Amino acid sequence: MSKLPIELHTRKGLMQLWSGVHLYPKQLQLRLKREIDRRNRLRSLGKPFKLMLLLLLYINISYSQVVVNTNSVYEFEIFTMQENNDCSVRAISSIGYDYYEAHKLLKESGREDCSPISLRTFIKALVKTKRFVGIYRLNRISNSKTFISDIAKDNIYIVFNQIHTWVIKDNKVYGNPSDKYSPILGYIEISYNK
């Protein structure tokens, strides 16, 4: 096996390869460009920054909440019912009901298919479950992380803002992937037992 004239593991070798990059397939060109960019970033960062980056990654991983994407969990049911604007249905499903059962419960309380509902209609449906504990307004706007650390205890919480609702249960967020950052204006406390 003959030795390559270009040393790929060094910066000089990568730059020599880059000078003739137009001769290679597009996929290889992109991989080479990413590797050169990555090495340039790492070279300019220095050791103290690498240590700080590792520390930040550790803190972020240890303090982040788990988000259960209910769009994925109920994907089949949403598709079969041709549903949208169904965050209230997914919220009731996340507290321990079947999606179809939650859909029927909300429909009986006044929700029309594929439409958002008022808080009054939502509470009317939750009272029928016999698990409704109470509804509370927050004094200051919060998000899921602060809600979990400050308020969430032993029950299930359906949290809401003016346009959306999702669930916080067992220190997990059940809703859209962005719901851990969404503002919370109030919450509904639900007991675990049916």
PASETI-598008 format. One record per residue: chain; x, y, z of N, C-alpha, C in turn. Coordinates in steps of 0.2 Angstrom, whole numbers, plus 5000, padded with zeros to 4 digits. Example, Ala and Ser with C-alpha at 12.3 -4.5 7.8 and 13.67 -1.06 7.14 Angstrom:
{"A",{5066,4972,5039},{5062,4978,5039},{5066,4984,5039}},
{"A",{5064,4989,5035},{5068,4995,5036},{5064,5000,5039}},
//
This chain:
{"A",{5004,4994,5000},{5000,5000,5000},{5004,5006,5000}},
{"A",{5003,5011,4995},{5008,5016,4995},{5005,5022,4999}},
{"A",{5009,5026,5001},{5008,5032,5006},{5005,5037,5001}},
{"A",{4999,5040,5004},{4996,5046,5000},{5001,5052,5000}},
{"A",{5001,5056,4995},{5005,5062,4995},{5003,5067,4999}},
{"A",{4996,5067,5001},{4993,5072,5005},{4992,5069,5012}},
{"A",{4993,5072,5017},{4992,5069,5024},{4985,5072,5026}},
{"A",{4980,5068,5027},{4973,5070,5028},{4972,5072,5035}},
{"A",{4976,5070,5040},{4975,5071,5047},{4978,5078,5049}},
{"A",{4982,5082,5044},{4985,5088,5046},{4981,5094,5042}},
{"A",{4981,5100,5045},{4978,5105,5042},{4981,5107,5035}},
{"A",{4987,5106,5034},{4991,5107,5028},{4988,5103,5023}},
{"A",{4987,5096,5025},{4985,5091,5020},{4978,5093,5018}},
{"A",{4974,5095,5023},{4967,5096,5021},{4966,5102,5016}},
{"A",{4971,5107,5017},{4970,5113,5013},{4973,5111,5006}},
{"A",{4978,5107,5005},{4980,5104,4999},{4974,5101,4995}},
{"A",{4970,5097,4999},{4965,5093,4996},{4959,5098,4994}},
{"A",{4958,5103,4998},{4953,5108,4997},{4955,5112,4990}},
{"A",{4961,5113,4989},{4963,5117,4983},{4961,5113,4976}},
{"A",{4960,5107,4977},{4957,5103,4971},{4950,5100,4972}},
{"A",{4946,5103,4976},{4940,5101,4979},{4935,5100,4973}},
{"A",{4935,5105,4968},{4931,5105,4963},{4931,5098,4958}},
{"A",{4936,5094,4959},{4937,5088,4956},{4933,5082,4959}},
{"A",{4930,5083,4965},{4927,5078,4968},{4919,5079,4968}},
{"A",{4916,5073,4970},{4908,5074,4970},{4906,5079,4975}},
{"A",{4900,5081,4974},{4897,5086,4979},{4897,5084,4986}},
{"A",{4895,5078,4987},{4895,5075,4994},{4901,5076,4998}},
{"A",{4907,5073,4994},{4913,5074,4997},{4916,5081,4998}},
{"A",{4914,5085,4993},{4916,5092,4994},{4913,5095,5001}},
{"A",{4906,5094,5002},{4903,5096,5008},{4906,5093,5014}},
{"A",{4908,5087,5014},{4911,5084,5020},{4918,5087,5021}},
{"A",{4921,5088,5016},{4928,5091,5017},{4927,5098,5020}},
{"A",{4923,5102,5017},{4922,5109,5020},{4920,5109,5027}},
{"A",{4915,5104,5029},{4913,5104,5036},{4919,5102,5041}},
{"A",{4923,5098,5038},{4929,5096,5042},{4934,5101,5043}},
{"A",{4935,5105,5038},{4940,5111,5038},{4937,5116,5043}},
{"A",{4930,5118,5042},{4927,5122,5047},{4927,5120,5054}},
{"A",{4926,5114,5055},{4926,5111,5062},{4933,5112,5065}},
{"A",{4938,5110,5061},{4945,5111,5064},{4947,5118,5065}},
{"A",{4945,5123,5060},{4946,5130,5061},{4943,5132,5068}},
{"A",{4937,5130,5069},{4933,5132,5075},{4937,5130,5081}},
{"A",{4939,5123,5081},{4942,5120,5087},{4949,5124,5089}},
{"A",{4952,5125,5083},{4959,5128,5084},{4958,5135,5087}},
{"A",{4953,5139,5085},{4953,5146,5088},{4950,5146,5095}},
{"A",{4947,5141,5097},{4943,5141,5103},{4948,5141,5109}},
{"A",{4953,5136,5109},{4957,5136,5115},{4955,5131,5120}},
{"A",{4959,5129,5125},{4957,5125,5130},{4952,5127,5135}},
{"A",{4953,5134,5138},{4948,5136,5143},{4941,5136,5140}},
{"A",{4940,5138,5133},{4934,5138,5131},{4931,5131,5130}},
{"A",{4935,5126,5128},{4933,5119,5128},{4930,5117,5134}},
{"A",{4934,5118,5140},{4931,5116,5146},{4925,5120,5148}},
{"A",{4924,5126,5147},{4918,5129,5148},{4912,5126,5144}},
{"A",{4913,5125,5138},{4908,5122,5133},{4906,5115,5136}},
{"A",{4911,5111,5139},{4909,5105,5142},{4905,5106,5148}},
{"A",{4906,5111,5152},{4903,5112,5158},{4895,5114,5156}},
{"A",{4895,5119,5151},{4888,5121,5149},{4884,5115,5146}},
{"A",{4887,5111,5142},{4883,5105,5140},{4881,5101,5146}},
{"A",{4885,5100,5151},{4883,5096,5156},{4877,5099,5160}},
{"A",{4878,5105,5161},{4872,5109,5165},{4866,5109,5161}},
{"A",{4866,5110,5154},{4860,5110,5150},{4857,5103,5150}},
{"A",{4861,5097,5150},{4858,5091,5149},{4855,5089,5156}},
{"A",{4858,5091,5162},{4856,5089,5168},{4850,5093,5170}},
{"A",{4849,5099,5168},{4843,5103,5170},{4837,5103,5165}},
{"A",{4838,5100,5159},{4833,5101,5154},{4827,5096,5155}},
{"A",{4821,5098,5153},{4815,5094,5154},{4815,5089,5148}},
{"A",{4811,5084,5150},{4810,5079,5144},{4803,5082,5141}},
{"A",{4803,5082,5135},{4797,5084,5131},{4794,5078,5127}},
{"A",{4788,5076,5129},{4785,5071,5125},{4781,5074,5120}},
{"A",{4783,5073,5113},{4779,5076,5108},{4773,5072,5106}},
{"A",{4767,5075,5109},{4761,5072,5108},{4758,5072,5101}},
{"A",{4761,5076,5096},{4759,5076,5089},{4762,5069,5086}},
{"A",{4768,5067,5089},{4770,5060,5087},{4767,5054,5090}},
{"A",{4765,5055,5096},{4762,5050,5100},{4755,5048,5097}},
{"A",{4751,5053,5095},{4744,5052,5093},{4744,5054,5085}},
{"A",{4749,5052,5082},{4750,5054,5075},{4745,5050,5071}},
{"A",{4744,5043,5072},{4739,5039,5069},{4732,5042,5070}},
{"A",{4730,5043,5076},{4723,5045,5078},{4722,5052,5075}},
{"A",{4727,5057,5075},{4726,5063,5072},{4725,5062,5064}},
{"A",{4728,5058,5061},{4728,5057,5054},{4721,5053,5052}},
{"A",{4719,5048,5056},{4712,5045,5055},{4706,5050,5056}},
{"A",{4707,5054,5060},{4701,5059,5062},{4702,5065,5058}},
{"A",{4707,5066,5054},{4708,5072,5050},{4708,5078,5055}},
{"A",{4711,5078,5060},{4711,5083,5066},{4716,5088,5065}},
{"A",{4715,5094,5067},{4720,5100,5068},{4717,5104,5074}},
{"A",{4721,5108,5076},{4719,5113,5082},{4717,5108,5088}},
{"A",{4720,5103,5089},{4718,5098,5094},{4722,5097,5100}},
{"A",{4725,5103,5102},{4729,5103,5108},{4725,5101,5115}},
{"A",{4719,5103,5115},{4715,5101,5120},{4713,5093,5120}},
{"A",{4712,5090,5115},{4711,5083,5114},{4717,5080,5116}},
{"A",{4723,5082,5114},{4730,5079,5116},{4731,5079,5123}},
{"A",{4729,5085,5126},{4730,5086,5133},{4726,5081,5137}},
{"A",{4720,5081,5136},{4715,5076,5139},{4718,5069,5138}},
{"A",{4720,5067,5132},{4723,5061,5131},{4729,5059,5135}},
{"A",{4733,5065,5136},{4740,5064,5140},{4738,5063,5148}},
{"A",{4732,5064,5150},{4731,5063,5157},{4729,5056,5159}},
{"A",{4728,5052,5153},{4726,5045,5154},{4720,5043,5151}},
{"A",{4718,5046,5146},{4712,5044,5142},{4714,5042,5135}},
{"A",{4710,5038,5131},{4711,5036,5124},{4710,5043,5120}},
{"A",{4713,5044,5115},{4712,5050,5110},{4705,5050,5108}},
{"A",{4702,5045,5106},{4696,5045,5103},{4691,5046,5109}},
{"A",{4692,5044,5115},{4688,5045,5121},{4688,5052,5123}},
{"A",{4694,5055,5122},{4695,5062,5124},{4692,5067,5119}},
{"A",{4692,5065,5112},{4689,5068,5107},{4681,5068,5108}},
{"A",{4678,5063,5110},{4671,5062,5111},{4669,5066,5117}},
{"A",{4673,5066,5122},{4672,5070,5128},{4671,5077,5127}},
{"A",{4676,5080,5123},{4676,5087,5121},{4670,5089,5116}},
{"A",{4669,5084,5112},{4663,5085,5107},{4657,5086,5111}},
{"A",{4656,5081,5116},{4650,5082,5120},{4649,5088,5124}},
{"A",{4655,5091,5125},{4655,5097,5129},{4654,5104,5125}},
{"A",{4654,5103,5118},{4653,5108,5114},{4659,5110,5109}},
{"A",{4664,5106,5109},{4669,5107,5104},{4667,5105,5097}},
{"A",{4669,5109,5092},{4667,5107,5085},{4674,5104,5082}},
{"A",{4673,5099,5078},{4679,5096,5075},{4684,5101,5072}},
{"A",{4691,5100,5073},{4696,5104,5070},{4695,5112,5072}},
{"A",{4693,5113,5078},{4693,5120,5080},{4695,5121,5087}},
{"A",{4698,5126,5089},{4700,5127,5096},{4694,5128,5100}},
{"A",{4695,5128,5107},{4689,5128,5111},{4691,5134,5117}},
{"A",{4685,5136,5120},{4686,5141,5125},{4688,5137,5132}},
{"A",{4691,5141,5137},{4692,5138,5143},{4686,5135,5147}},
{"A",{4681,5139,5146},{4674,5136,5149},{4672,5129,5146}},
{"A",{4673,5128,5140},{4671,5122,5137},{4676,5116,5139}},
{"A",{4682,5118,5140},{4687,5114,5142},{4686,5111,5149}},
{"A",{4685,5116,5153},{4683,5114,5160},{4677,5110,5161}},
{"A",{4672,5112,5157},{4666,5108,5157},{4667,5100,5155}},
{"A",{4672,5099,5151},{4674,5092,5149},{4678,5089,5154}},
{"A",{4682,5093,5158},{4686,5090,5163},{4682,5089,5169}},
{"A",{4677,5092,5171},{4673,5091,5176},{4669,5084,5175}},
{"A",{4668,5082,5169},{4665,5076,5168},{4669,5070,5170}},
{"A",{4676,5071,5170},{4681,5066,5171},{4681,5064,5178}},
{"A",{4678,5069,5183},{4678,5068,5190},{4685,5068,5193}},
{"A",{4690,5071,5189},{4697,5071,5191},{4699,5079,5192}},
{"A",{4694,5083,5191},{4696,5090,5191},{4697,5093,5198}},
{"A",{4702,5096,5200},{4704,5098,5207},{4703,5106,5207}},
{"A",{4705,5109,5202},{4704,5117,5202},{4708,5120,5197}},
{"A",{4706,5126,5196},{4709,5131,5191},{4713,5136,5194}},
{"A",{4719,5138,5192},{4723,5143,5195},{4726,5148,5190}},
{"A",{4726,5154,5192},{4729,5159,5188},{4736,5161,5191}},
{"A",{4741,5161,5187},{4748,5163,5189},{4749,5171,5190}},
{"A",{4752,5173,5195},{4753,5180,5197},{4758,5183,5192}},
{"A",{4763,5179,5190},{4768,5181,5185},{4768,5176,5179}},
{"A",{4770,5178,5173},{4771,5173,5168},{4777,5168,5169}},
{"A",{4776,5162,5168},{4781,5157,5169},{4782,5153,5163}},
{"A",{4786,5148,5163},{4787,5143,5158},{4787,5136,5161}},
{"A",{4788,5131,5157},{4788,5124,5160},{4793,5123,5165}},
{"A",{4799,5125,5164},{4805,5124,5168},{4803,5127,5175}},
{"A",{4801,5133,5176},{4800,5136,5182},{4794,5134,5185}},
{"A",{4789,5132,5181},{4783,5129,5184},{4784,5122,5187}},
{"A",{4789,5118,5184},{4790,5112,5187},{4794,5113,5194}},
{"A",{4799,5117,5194},{4803,5118,5200},{4799,5122,5205}},
{"A",{4794,5126,5204},{4791,5130,5209},{4784,5128,5211}},
{"A",{4780,5125,5206},{4773,5123,5208},{4772,5116,5208}},
{"A",{4774,5112,5202},{4772,5105,5201},{4774,5101,5207}},
{"A",{4769,5097,5210},{4770,5093,5215},{4768,5086,5214}},
{"A",{4762,5084,5216},{4760,5077,5216},{4755,5075,5211}},
{"A",{4752,5080,5208},{4746,5079,5203},{4748,5081,5196}},
{"A",{4744,5080,5192},{4745,5082,5185},{4742,5089,5183}},
{"A",{4746,5092,5179},{4744,5099,5178},{4743,5100,5170}},
{"A",{4737,5103,5169},{4736,5105,5162},{4737,5113,5162}},
{"A",{4742,5115,5159},{4744,5122,5159},{4742,5125,5152}},
{"A",{4741,5132,5152},{4738,5135,5146},{4740,5142,5146}},
{"A",{4740,5145,5140},{4741,5152,5139},{4735,5154,5134}},
{"A",{4735,5160,5131},{4729,5162,5127},{4727,5158,5121}},
{"A",{4732,5154,5118},{4731,5151,5112},{4732,5143,5112}},
{"A",{4735,5141,5118},{4737,5134,5118},{4737,5131,5125}},
{"A",{4736,5124,5125},{4736,5120,5131},{4741,5114,5131}},
{"A",{4744,5112,5136},{4748,5106,5136},{4748,5103,5143}},
{"A",{4752,5098,5144},{4751,5094,5151},{4758,5094,5154}},
{"A",{4759,5095,5160},{4765,5093,5164},{4763,5088,5169}},
{"A",{4767,5082,5168},{4765,5076,5173},{4772,5073,5174}},
{"A",{4773,5071,5180},{4779,5068,5182},{4786,5071,5180}},
{"A",{4786,5078,5180},{4791,5082,5178},{4793,5082,5171}},
{"A",{4788,5080,5167},{4789,5080,5159},{4783,5084,5156}},
{"A",{4785,5087,5151},{4781,5091,5147},{4778,5087,5141}},
{"A",{4771,5086,5141},{4767,5083,5136},{4764,5088,5131}},
{"A",{4766,5089,5125},{4764,5093,5121},{4768,5094,5114}},
{"A",{4768,5100,5112},{4773,5102,5106},{4780,5102,5109}},
{"A",{4785,5101,5104},{4792,5102,5106},{4794,5108,5109}},
{"A",{4791,5114,5107},{4792,5120,5109},{4789,5122,5116}},
{"A",{4785,5118,5118},{4781,5120,5124},{4785,5121,5131}},
{"A",{4791,5118,5131},{4795,5119,5137},{4797,5127,5137}},
{"A",{4796,5130,5132},{4798,5137,5132},{4792,5142,5132}},
{"A",{4786,5139,5130},{4780,5143,5130},{4778,5146,5136}},
{"A",{4775,5152,5136},{4773,5156,5142},{4767,5152,5145}},
{"A",{4767,5152,5152},{4761,5149,5155},{4757,5155,5159}},
{"A",{4751,5155,5158},{4747,5160,5161},{4743,5157,5167}},
{"A",{4741,5151,5166},{4737,5148,5172},{4737,5140,5171}},
{"A",{4734,5137,5176},{4735,5129,5176},{4728,5126,5179}},
{"A",{4727,5120,5177},{4722,5116,5179},{4725,5110,5183}},
{"A",{4723,5109,5189},{4726,5103,5193},{4721,5098,5192}},
{"A",{4724,5092,5190},{4720,5086,5189},{4723,5080,5194}},
{"A",{4718,5076,5197},{4721,5071,5201},{4723,5065,5197}},
{"A",{4727,5061,5200},{4729,5055,5196},{4724,5049,5195}},
{"A",{4720,5048,5201},{4715,5043,5201},{4709,5044,5197}},
{"A",{4707,5039,5193},{4701,5040,5189},{4694,5039,5193}},
//
